[in-house]
């Protein structure tokens, strides 16, 4: 009986940490592919990158645990995910499902925040390079990681979209800076493209959750703007991604880079068509996750082929 309860508890914590949502963690793969061939198999580089990645997973667990706690308190999770109770998917929200108590969630968030920050400190100490800009990015990220919907609650105060993209940029540039000490133009372009991936998933989620977010005062663009205004905003973000791809050769990318990114371009256009022409937001949101993964795979391939 005890073993069964223990197993159930671990599963609940894993669901609380949203371990099946791994798109941010793919930054480590792209960073690894950007390293020189010898550095890709170097023990120090792999240790630093691996330590940073585990710390990232723990800090992300803090973010989503506190987000669940806030959503449980203000009713937004019930409004946005209550239908999951009938679909049998409510277990993804342990507080709503009753598989974890609020005290357990808070304790989990404190523990993962402490361990995640500690691992990032270890990564900094073990790193071959420690440029000041990288240290600033790491410190700011640690401070703001739990503030998404707790503390400063930046996602409730009109900065949700900026936060989602900036987090992706930080999780890309920080480990790259620790491993190389610099960030050339094409690396910055790849970081920007990487951060836009979660954003162009999140804006479709926000469009789907607009009523629940409005009810609790979560000031996303979708909640603040008219449906047309929100569609224009998502279109502009999509065009910004396209502009980055087309202009990447000016930042040091090979001239053929826009051509190999054609799958991302076409999939992103289809995502917008599904979401704002056919009004199938849920399908467009799901496609957004796959577009991000296709982008990551393409970037890794370009880097391994020597295009960096």
N, C-alpha and C positions, 0 to 999 in steps of 0.2 A: 504493500500500500504506500509506504514511504517512498519507495523507488518510483512508483507511478506518479506520485505528487511531485517529486523532484524533477522528473522528466517533463511533466506538464509545465512546471514553473520555468524551466530553462526554455521551453518552446515559447512561453508567453514573453519572456525577456527578449528572445530573438525576434519575435514579431514586434515588440515595442521598439527595438533598435532598427527595424525595417531593413534587415540584412539582405533581403532579396532585391532591394533597390540599390544598385551598385554603380550607377552611371558616373557619379562624382569620382569614385575610386579608380576609374579608367584613366585618370590623369597620370597615375604612376606608370602605366604602360606606355603612354605617349612620351613622357619624360625619359623613360628608359630607352626608347627607340631613338631619341635625340642625342644620346651620349655617343662618344667615340667608340668604335668597336671594342677596343681594349677595356674601356671603362664599363661596358655592359656586362663583363664577366669579372670585374674587379670586386674583391670581397668588401672593401670599404664602401664603395659606391652602392653595392647591393644592400649592405647592412643599413646604411643611412636611408636609402629609399624605402626599404621594407619597414624600418622603424617609424618613419614618417607616415607611411600608409596605415599601419596599425593604429597609430595615434589619431590619424584622420578618421578611421572607422569608429573609434571610441568617442571622439568629439562629435561626430555626426549622430551617434546614439544619444548623446546628451541633448542635442538640438531637437531631434524628433520626439524624444521622451517628454521634454518640456512642452513641445508643441501639442502633443496629445493631452497633456495635463491642462493646458490653457483651453484647448478645444473642448475638453470634457466639462470645464467649468462654465464657459460662456455659451455652450450649447451648439457651437458651430459644427462639431463633429457629429452630433446627433442629427442636425439638419442636413449635413452633406453626406453622411454615411449611414443614416438610419435605414435606408433601403437595403443595406448589406445584411441586416438582421434576417430579412426574408430570403436573401440569396445565400445565406450560410457563410458570409465572408466577414462577419463582425469580429472574428478572432483577430483580425489585423489591428483592431483597436482594443487592447486589453482592458483599459479602464471601462469602456462602454460594455465590453463583453463580461466584465466582472472577474476576469482571470488574474488581475493584479489590483492591489489597492493603491490609493493615491500615495500613501506613505512609501510603499515599495517603489513606485515610479520615481519619486523625489530622491530616494536613497540611491537608486540606480543612476539617476542623472548626475548626482554629486560624485559618485564613484567614477563613472566614465569620464567626467570632465577632469578630475584630478589625474587619472591614469593617462588620459590622452595628452594633457599638457605636459606631464612628466616625460612621456615618450618623445614629444617634440623637442623638449630640452635636451634629451639624450641624443637625438638626431643632430641638433645644432652642435653639441660638443664633439660628436664623432665625425662631423662633416669636414671635407677637405677645404671648403671655402665658407666664409661667413661675412659676405658683403652687408653693409649696413642696411641697404634697402630690403634685403631678404629678411633680416632680423625684424625690421619694422613691420613687414607684411605678416610675419609669423605672430608677433605679439598682438597686433591689431586683430588678426583672425581668431586667436585664442580668446581675446576679450569679447569679441562680438559673436562667437559661435553660439553661446546660449541665449543671446539677446533677440533671436529671430521672433519668438512669440512669448518670451518671458523677459522680465527686467525692463529694458528699454522698449521691447515689443516692436522692433523696427518694421516688421511685416504688417503691423496694424496701423502704422503711422505714415503710410504712403511710400515706403522704401522697399517693399517686398521684391519687386522686380530687380531693382539695383542689387539688393542683397544676394539674390539667387545667382545672378551673373557674376558678381564680384567674388563670391565664394569659389566658383569654378576657376576664375582667373588666379586667385590666391593659391589654391590647391595645385595649380600647375606651375606657377612661377616660383613659389617658395622652395619646393624640392629641387627644381632646376638650378636655382641660385645657389643652394647649398652644395650641389654637385659640381657646378662649373664656375661659379663666381661672376657670371655675366648673363645678359639676356639680349641676344641680337634680334634684329628686326623680324625675321621669319619665325623665331621662337615666340615673340610677342603676338604675332598674327595667329599662330597656332593656339596660344593661350586664350586669345579673344574668341576664336572659333569654338574652343572647348567650352568656355563659359556660356556662350550663347545657346549651346545644346540644352542644358537644364532649363534655361530661361524659356526657350521655345517649346518646351514641354509644359512648364509651369503656367504660361499665359493661357494655354488651352484648359488647364485644370482650373484656373481662376475663372475662366469664362463659364465653365460647367458649374462652379460653386458660387456663382455671383450672388444668388439670393441669400444663401447662408452667411456669406461674408458681409453683405450689407446689413443683415440683421444684427450682427455682433460688432459692427463698426470697423471691420477690417478693410482698410483703404487701399485695395488693389486698383489698378487701372480699370479692370473690368467692372468693379463695383462703383467707381467714380464716374466713368464715362458712359455715354449712350452706347447701345449695341454697335452703331455705326462707328462711333469714335474708338471703341475698343478694337473693332476690325481694322481700322486705319492704323492704330498703334501696333498691332500684331504684324500687319503688313510692312510697316516701316522697320520693325526689328528684323523681319525676314529679309528685307532688302539690304539692311546693314550687313547681314551675314553674306549675302551675295556680293556686295561691294568689297568686303574683306577678301573674299576668294578671288575676285577678278583683279584686285589691286595687289595681291600678295607678291607677284614678281617684282614690284617696286620696292619691296622690303627684303628682297633676297631669295625669294622662292624661285624654283626653276620655272621657265616660261611655260612648261606644259602643266603646271600645277592646276590652273583652272579647268583644264580638260579632264584630269583624273578626278576632280571634285564634282564632275557632272552628276553622278548619282545623288549626291547630297542636294545639289541645286534642284534636280527634278523631283526628288522626294519631298523637299520642303515646299515646292510649288503645289504639289498634290495635297500636302497637309493643309495648306491654306484653303485650297479648293474644297476639301472635305469639311473643314471647320466653318467656313464663312460663305461658301456658295451652296453646298449641300446641307449645311447646318447639322452635320454629324460630328459634334464636338468630341464625344467620347472616342470615336474612331480616330479622329485627328490627334487627340492626346496620345493614344497608344502608338500611333505612327511616329510621333515626336520622339519617343524613346528609341525607336529603331533608327531614325534619322541620325540621332546622336551617335549611336553605335557604329553605323556605317561611316560617319565622319571620322570617328576614332580609328577604325580599321584602315581607312584611307590614309590618314596622317601617319600612322605607324608604318604602313607600306612605303609611303614616300620617303620617310626618314631612313628606313632600312635599306632602301635602294640608293641612298646617297643624295637625296634631294634636299637635305637640310642645309 
